[in-house]
């Protein structure tokens, strides 16, 4: 992995900013809100690509970020396809409860689906 790979570095930085350690640091009282100007004072160390251990940590964080992005994209596609299937099978409109179907428990989901079938 090259140091100049901007997309990877953005993923690395976002992963660090969203980590539990940094979130704890932010909410410890030094920051009431994280702004672009305050990011520079966070204790984030730019990895040295000359040190093998730091390079491996960097690559691991980027790989895990890529996995999370891919998982989210897969979940989003499955979710979208499932909603399309429900709409086509049961003539459900866009503004119906199924917009947030993924937040329902299974029983509530089946209950709502049965109500839509009866109507």
C-alpha positions as CSV (number, residue, x, y, z in Angstrom):
1,X,0.0,0.0,0.0
2,X,1.4,3.4,-1.0
3,X,1.4,6.3,1.3
4,X,-0.1,8.5,-1.4
5,X,-3.3,6.4,-1.7
6,X,-5.7,9.2,-0.6
7,X,-8.8,7.0,-0.6
8,X,-7.2,4.5,1.8
9,X,-5.9,7.3,4.0
10,X,-9.4,8.8,4.2
11,X,-10.8,5.4,5.2
12,X,-8.0,5.0,7.8
13,X,-8.7,8.5,9.2
14,X,-12.5,8.0,9.3
15,X,-12.0,4.6,11.1
16,X,-9.8,6.3,13.7
17,X,-12.2,9.2,14.1
18,X,-15.1,6.8,14.6
19,X,-13.2,4.5,17.0
20,X,-14.3,4.1,20.6
21,X,-11.0,5.6,21.9
22,X,-11.3,8.8,19.9
23,X,-15.1,9.1,20.7
24,X,-14.2,8.7,24.4
25,X,-11.5,11.4,24.0
26,X,-14.0,13.7,22.3
27,X,-16.7,13.2,24.8
28,X,-14.3,13.6,27.8
29,X,-15.1,17.3,27.9
30,X,-12.3,18.7,25.8
31,X,-14.6,18.9,22.8
32,X,-18.3,19.6,23.0
33,X,-18.5,19.3,19.2
34,X,-16.0,18.0,16.7
35,X,-15.3,20.6,14.0
36,X,-12.8,20.5,11.1
37,X,-10.5,22.9,13.0
38,X,-10.4,20.7,16.1
39,X,-9.5,17.5,14.2
40,X,-5.9,18.6,14.0
41,X,-5.4,18.5,17.8
42,X,-6.8,15.0,18.2
43,X,-4.1,12.4,19.2
44,X,-4.0,10.7,15.8
45,X,-0.5,9.7,14.6
46,X,0.1,9.5,10.9
47,X,1.6,6.0,10.4
48,X,5.1,5.6,9.2
49,X,5.2,3.4,6.2
50,X,8.9,2.8,6.9
51,X,8.0,0.9,10.1
52,X,6.5,-2.5,9.3
53,X,4.4,-2.7,12.4
54,X,2.7,0.7,11.8
55,X,2.2,-0.2,8.1
56,X,0.5,-3.5,9.0
57,X,-1.8,-1.7,11.5
58,X,-2.7,0.8,8.8
59,X,-3.4,-1.9,6.2
60,X,-5.5,-3.8,8.7
61,X,-7.6,-0.8,9.6
62,X,-8.1,0.0,5.9
63,X,-9.0,-3.6,5.1
64,X,-11.5,-3.7,7.9
65,X,-13.0,-0.4,6.7
66,X,-13.3,-1.9,3.2
67,X,-15.0,-4.9,4.7
68,X,-17.5,-2.7,6.5
69,X,-18.2,-0.6,3.4
70,X,-18.7,-3.8,1.3
71,X,-21.0,-5.3,4.0
72,X,-23.1,-2.1,4.2
73,X,-23.4,-2.0,0.4
74,X,-24.5,-5.7,0.4
75,X,-27.0,-5.2,3.2
76,X,-28.4,-2.1,1.4
77,X,-28.9,-4.0,-1.8
78,X,-30.6,-6.9,-0.1
79,X,-32.8,-4.5,1.8
80,X,-33.8,-2.6,-1.3
81,X,-34.5,-5.8,-3.2
82,X,-36.6,-7.1,-0.4
83,X,-38.7,-3.9,-0.2
84,X,-39.2,-4.1,-4.0
85,X,-40.4,-7.7,-3.7
86,X,-42.8,-6.7,-0.9
87,X,-44.2,-3.8,-2.9
88,X,-44.7,-5.8,-6.1
89,X,-46.2,-8.8,-4.2
90,X,-48.6,-6.9,-1.9
91,X,-49.2,-3.6,-3.7
92,X,-47.6,-1.6,-0.9
93,X,-47.1,2.1,-1.5
94,X,-43.9,4.0,-0.7
95,X,-45.3,5.8,2.3
96,X,-46.4,2.7,4.1
97,X,-44.9,1.3,7.3
98,X,-42.6,-1.0,5.3
99,X,-40.3,1.9,4.7
100,X,-38.7,1.0,8.1
101,X,-39.4,-2.7,8.0
102,X,-35.8,-3.6,9.1
103,X,-36.5,-1.9,12.5
104,X,-39.5,-4.2,13.3
105,X,-39.2,-7.4,15.2
106,X,-40.2,-10.5,13.3
107,X,-43.6,-10.8,14.9
108,X,-44.4,-7.1,14.3
109,X,-43.2,-7.4,10.7
110,X,-45.5,-10.5,10.1
111,X,-48.3,-8.7,11.8
112,X,-47.9,-5.6,9.6
113,X,-47.5,-7.8,6.5
114,X,-50.7,-9.6,7.3
115,X,-52.6,-6.3,7.7
116,X,-51.4,-5.2,4.3
117,X,-52.5,-8.5,2.7
118,X,-56.0,-8.1,4.3
119,X,-56.4,-4.6,3.0
